Amino acid sequence: MFLGLVRGTVVASHKDPGLEGAILRIVQPVNHDRSNAGKLLIAVDNVAAREGDLVYLVKGKEACIPWKTNALAPIDAAIVGLVEGMHLS
């Protein structure tokens, strides 16, 4: 899992049938201090995130597991949680 900031939404009127009903978000991967940690990516939103939210994501084949509509959907990244706070020792 890794952290990201939601930067926007992708509007796609035509997409793979396995993604029907999916909300696609543009996410900036970040470090724990919210500094950039990679390139922007597109992720399926499983938690109703909004622009500016700090979220945690999964990538790879595990990303399609939370998408209950179609286990074989072409998903590379998925938002699986909203971060409400963090405590580092």
Sequence and secondary structure as in RCSB ss.txt:
>XXXX:A:sequence
MFLGLVRGTVVASHKDPGLEGAILRIVQPVNHDRSNAGKLLIAVDNVAAREGDLVYLVKGKEACIPWKTNALAPI
DAAIVGLVEGMHLS
>XXXX:A:secstr
 EEEEEEEEE  SS  GGGTT  EEEEEEE TTS B S  EEEEESS   TT EEEEEEGGGGGTT TT TT   
SEEEEEE       
